[in-house]
Amino acid sequence: MSVEAADREAATSSRPCTPPQTSWFEFLLEESLLEKHLKKVSPDPSPVQLIVQFLEQASKPLVNEQNQVQPPPDNKRNRILKLLALKVAAHLKWDLDVLEKSLSVPVLNMLLNELLCVSKVPPGTKHVDVDLASLPPTTAMAILLYNRWAIRTIVKSSFPLKRVKPGPPQLNVMNQIQQEKEVTENILKVLKEQAADSILVLEGALKLNKDLYIHTIRTLDLLAMEPGMVNGETESSTVGFSISTEEMQCQVCYDLGAIYFQQGSTNSALYGNAREKFFRTKELLSKIGSSLHYTIDEKRLAGYCQACGVLSPSVDDASQPATPYSRIHSCLRSGNYQELVKIFLEDNLTPSLPVQFRQSVLRELFQKAQQGDDALNEICFKVCACNSVCDVMEGRPVGVQFNQLFLKPTKEKIDFLLEVCSKSINVESASESSKRKMAYFLKKLCLGLEDLQLVFMISSHELFIALLKDDERKLLIDQMRKRSPRVNLGTKLITSFYDIPASASVNIGQLEHQLILSVDPWRIRQILIELHGMTSERQFWTVSNKWEVPHIYGNVILGIKDNLTRDLVYILMAKGLHCSAIKDFVHAKQLFAACLELVTEFSPKLRQVMLNEMLLLDIYTHEAGAGLSGERPPSDLISRVRGYLEMRVPDIPLRQVVAEECVAILLNWRENEYLTMQVPLPLVQNNPYVKLGQLLAATCKDLPGPKESRRAAKDLWEVVVQICSVSSQHKRGNDGRVSLIKQRESTLGIMYRSELLSFIKKLREPLVLTTILSLFVKLNNVREDIVNDITAEHISIWPSSIPNLQSVDFEAVAVTLKELVSYALTINSNNHFWLIIQADIYFATNQYSAALHYYLQAGAVCSDFFTKMVPPDVYTDQVIKRMIKCCSLLNCHTQVAILCQFLREVDYKTAFKALQEQNSHDAMDSYYDYIWDITILEYLTYLHHKRGETDKRQIAIKAVGQTELNASNPEEVLQLAAQRRKKKFLQTMAQLYF
């Protein structure tokens, strides 16, 4: 022996010796080996592996001399192998949880069918026709076990499964997987067809009042020794693993509850049946205790019970306190969102709702809000705030959603957040850990805020004071000071932050802080008088860097010589503008009125400024209140608007936004006659918004007129084209206003595109919005690379070409069009022409599912959700053809064929081509009831016959045979039949895509 060979032998002999795996055929040779093997701590192969090996060998087909595949023979070897598989299952106590987890559906189906066979259940007998009470206990138990597995498999198949990541492709393995998948699908199909029978069998089992037995290894040996006994009345039928009546009913009730719950999605009445079974399972579980041989997932059972309590509350529940789940479900269903917030607040103190459930409720609210329910935005924030504070108290990180919703903090949001924090912790009884978590959250909140008023709201709150020690509060103030040199949180709490006597500097700090917070004009005046009495060196209009007035006003105000008057005018105007911006119109009016009274005494220029700002404030107030409900503005407001536009006072600083809002309110309330005929010419030439408003008003006024009266439309077109051109030039004067470049045509480059978009978003009048949308649609359609035109009303009034296409920024046009359509739909989500534009935009950008959603929505809003016929000017042939293309590209080919009937001339070529597709992602033959064209139905019959699809062919034949589709019927009957199918099909499509 060579040295290397000796080394190899020594190395091999030194390794620990692994016992060889027992082969399946060894159990055939030695009868007692199976029981010895199963008694091992970790047998190799495992019990479930043995079942697979035994049944695999027993079901192996034979190949004869002629190379023909023969079914496995029924010989002694195969019978023993099947019996061995049953013995292993008996060793596992027929635990379906274990068997289902480890065995595939085909293997378990074979095993349980073999159990039925050895339990003397006649093959081919319908279990529902068998009287369980008259059968031997083991036979009845075998039937119950099979039917329990059947409905459990149906329920399990309805759950989404995570796809296994495939390994390297191997042809043989892939063929085996595909074959097993096909066999599994065939078994599932049979089980689903027999589901009603299985349910009846199990319902019948609940009436049994005797204990049952299931086979053990011992009873299976007895069966093997008694092959002549057919009726099952042997020793083996009563000597087995005993299952008490309560244990059997507990398992059956749980499985029946699961199948009823699964079927409840299509028949809500079955949730009541599921509830009854699950609650009966709970009763039996408490009665049986720990003697249960088969385990039930009690957490899952509790979840089922909670869900059923919500989906199908019983009469008895009315006398019992409702669970949080049922209360939340009721709130969501009824739209009682304030009560929903209250439930979340209550749960924050003693959390019982899982975090996943909280998040799912928030997701549902977000989805509703995104569908256009703006009132839900506030509710989303409140629920998110409850969830975030709960996360803080549970030690979880605050989610991104809270940070997004808190990007623009307001007084109301801070108020509610502090309320949530206060109701989420009982300071007296809370642990130190909980107090630290809440204190840290409040500190982080303060450090993240820039507005001093909001910071003060938190720092002066009793919860903040109770949770943070003096040194912590002092440290926080220092951090805030470092961040901004003007921050001074000195208030009544200042002496507790700093243990020093109140001095002049402290008093100044306190007064400055009160000055920041106050919105009372009289109090502001008093504070400023006190401050100027303490020091004459400071400029108190600089106390807060949030006090801002427009630059064109600032120059005039800061020119006031008297320091007190200058500070007072500046602060009153800044606070008034801030209140107006946050829609606190009451305080804004008080502040502006006080400022107007003050400046009237010494400055005509500032008096006119304040009158202009009060006009703007009145416009905002009306548009945010009575204007939203459709109430016209008071006549004096319209007169003041006209007076502003006609004003010719020289050297008055004017904010562009005032003119913008004046023009917008005139357009919104259809003052087209004034805008087109009475606005002074110099104002039109010098103010771009007045110019744009005049052109819009003139175009809307001319719309019903003849083509030659559309000069205004052409002028408006040229204005917008120039705004969207990359070579636009603008001039801004020293006063900040946009003005026309002199010595150029008056219709060129009057404003930036963003300014145009901002102005349009102030408009609400449908005809004005339709006109501007139509213009942008036409402008988008004239681009050279356009593939799919977008349709709109009044599109023919615009010029059909542009002299210099290269100068137009068509990307900006497309973006603007999308924004305008989205805005218009927030004004009226039921305008079918706007919906068609939105659908066309999605179609042009290859977003076919979204396009279908809006095409269907357009039809739904003008037909009472398809209870009436959709007007032909809405569902034109072009729209139908685009819907057809969307369905085709989504692989919904049956929908394509049905939509081909909607065209004025049925497109048989497209319909037949679609029906030939076998890889369709829609309901296919379920849609045949919506086909009224006999030619298409006859083609379907032929097609299914050609493919050998008997079931589908019968469905098509049944559809053809409907009497209302008989060609001999009067035309009115055929039309009614077509209309009825159109409506039902469109309703089905809407449910699918909405």
Stockholm file with secondary structure:
# STOCKHOLM 1.0

chainA/1-994         MSVEAADREAATSSRPCTPPQTSWFEFLLEESLLEKHLKKVSPDPSPVQLIVQFLEQASKPLVNEQNQVQPPPDNKRNRILKLLALKVAAHLKWDLDVLEKSLSVPVLNMLLNELLCVSKVPPGTKHVDVDLASLPPTTAMAILLYNRWAIRTIVKSSFPLKRVKPGPPQLNVMNQIQQEKEVTENILKVLKEQAADSILVLEGALKLNKDLYIHTIRTLDLLAMEPGMVNGETESSTVGFSISTEEMQCQVCYDLGAIYFQQGSTNSALYGNAREKFFRTKELLSKIGSSLHYTIDEKRLAGYCQACGVLSPSVDDASQPATPYSRIHSCLRSGNYQELVKIFLEDNLTPSLPVQFRQSVLRELFQKAQQGDDALNEICFKVCACNSVCDVMEGRPVGVQFNQLFLKPTKEKIDFLLEVCSKSINVESASESSKRKMAYFLKKLCLGLEDLQLVFMISSHELFIALLKDDERKLLIDQMRKRSPRVNLGTKLITSFYDIPASASVNIGQLEHQLILSVDPWRIRQILIELHGMTSERQFWTVSNKWEVPHIYGNVILGIKDNLTRDLVYILMAKGLHCSAIKDFVHAKQLFAACLELVTEFSPKLRQVMLNEMLLLDIYTHEAGAGLSGERPPSDLISRVRGYLEMRVPDIPLRQVVAEECVAILLNWRENEYLTMQVPLPLVQNNPYVKLGQLLAATCKDLPGPKESRRAAKDLWEVVVQICSVSSQHKRGNDGRVSLIKQRESTLGIMYRSELLSFIKKLREPLVLTTILSLFVKLNNVREDIVNDITAEHISIWPSSIPNLQSVDFEAVAVTLKELVSYALTINSNNHFWLIIQADIYFATNQYSAALHYYLQAGAVCSDFFTKMVPPDVYTDQVIKRMIKCCSLLNCHTQVAILCQFLREVDYKTAFKALQEQNSHDAMDSYYDYIWDITILEYLTYLHHKRGETDKRQIAIKAVGQTELNASNPEEVLQLAAQRRKKKFLQTMAQLYF
#=GR chainA/1-994 SS CCHHHHHHHHHHHHSCCCCCCCCTTHHHHCTTHHHHHHTSSSCSSCHHHHHHHHHHHHTCCEECTTSCEECCCCCHHHHHHHHHHHHHHHHTTTCHHHHHHHSCHHHHHHHHHHHHHHTTCCTTCCGGGSCGGGSCHHHHHHHHHHHHHHHHHHHHHTSCCCCCCCCSCCHHHHHHHHHHHHHHHHHHHHHHHTHHHHHHHHHHHTTCCSCEEECCHHHHHHHHHCTTCCSCCSGGGTSSEEECHHHHHHHHHHHHHHHHHHHTTTCTTHHHHHHHHHHHHHHHHHHHGGGCSSCCCHHHHHHHHHHHHHHSCCSGGGGSCCCHHHHHHHHHHHTCHHHHHHHHHHHHHSCCSCHHHHHHHHHHHHHHHHTTCTTHHHHHHHHHHHHHHHHHHTTCCCCHHHHHHTSSCCHHHHHHHHHHHHHTCCTTTCCHHHHHHHHHHHHHHHHTCCCHHHHHHHHTSHHHHHHSCHHHHHHHHHHHHHHCTTCCCCSTTHHHHSCSCCCHHHHHHHHHHHHHHCCCHHHHHHHHHHHHHHCSSCCGGGSCTTCCCCHHHHHHHTTCSSHHHHHHHHHHHHHHHHHHHTTCHHHHHHHHHHHHHHHHTTCHHHHHHHHHHHHHHHHHHHHHTGGGGTCCCCHHHHHHHHHHHHCCCTTCCCCHHHHHHHHHHHHHTTCHHHHHHTSCHHHHHHCHHHHHHHHHHHHHHHTTSCGGGCHHHHHHHHHHHHHTBTTCCCEECTTSCEECCTTSCTTSCCSCHHHHHHHHTTCCCHHHHHHHHHHHHHHHHTSTTCCSCCCCTTGGGSCSCCSCGGGBCHHHHHHHHHHHHHHHHHHCTTCHHHHHHHHHHHHHTTCHHHHHHHHHHHHHHTTTTTTSCCCTTTSCHHHHHHHHHHHHHTTCHHHHHHHHTTSSSCCHHHHHHHHHCSCCCSCGGGGGGGCCCHHHHHHHHHHHHHHTCHHHHHHHHHHHTCGGGCTTSCHHHHHHHHHHHHHHHHHHHHHHHC
#=GC SS_cons         CCHHHHHHHHHHHHSCCCCCCCCTTHHHHCTTHHHHHHTSSSCSSCHHHHHHHHHHHHTCCEECTTSCEECCCCCHHHHHHHHHHHHHHHHTTTCHHHHHHHSCHHHHHHHHHHHHHHTTCCTTCCGGGSCGGGSCHHHHHHHHHHHHHHHHHHHHHTSCCCCCCCCSCCHHHHHHHHHHHHHHHHHHHHHHHTHHHHHHHHHHHTTCCSCEEECCHHHHHHHHHCTTCCSCCSGGGTSSEEECHHHHHHHHHHHHHHHHHHHTTTCTTHHHHHHHHHHHHHHHHHHHGGGCSSCCCHHHHHHHHHHHHHHSCCSGGGGSCCCHHHHHHHHHHHTCHHHHHHHHHHHHHSCCSCHHHHHHHHHHHHHHHHTTCTTHHHHHHHHHHHHHHHHHHTTCCCCHHHHHHTSSCCHHHHHHHHHHHHHTCCTTTCCHHHHHHHHHHHHHHHHTCCCHHHHHHHHTSHHHHHHSCHHHHHHHHHHHHHHCTTCCCCSTTHHHHSCSCCCHHHHHHHHHHHHHHCCCHHHHHHHHHHHHHHCSSCCGGGSCTTCCCCHHHHHHHTTCSSHHHHHHHHHHHHHHHHHHHTTCHHHHHHHHHHHHHHHHTTCHHHHHHHHHHHHHHHHHHHHHTGGGGTCCCCHHHHHHHHHHHHCCCTTCCCCHHHHHHHHHHHHHTTCHHHHHHTSCHHHHHHCHHHHHHHHHHHHHHHTTSCGGGCHHHHHHHHHHHHHTBTTCCCEECTTSCEECCTTSCTTSCCSCHHHHHHHHTTCCCHHHHHHHHHHHHHHHHTSTTCCSCCCCTTGGGSCSCCSCGGGBCHHHHHHHHHHHHHHHHHHCTTCHHHHHHHHHHHHHTTCHHHHHHHHHHHHHHTTTTTTSCCCTTTSCHHHHHHHHHHHHHTTCHHHHHHHHTTSSSCCHHHHHHHHHCSCCCSCGGGGGGGCCCHHHHHHHHHHHHHHTCHHHHHHHHHHHTCGGGCTTSCHHHHHHHHHHHHHHHHHHHHHHHC
//
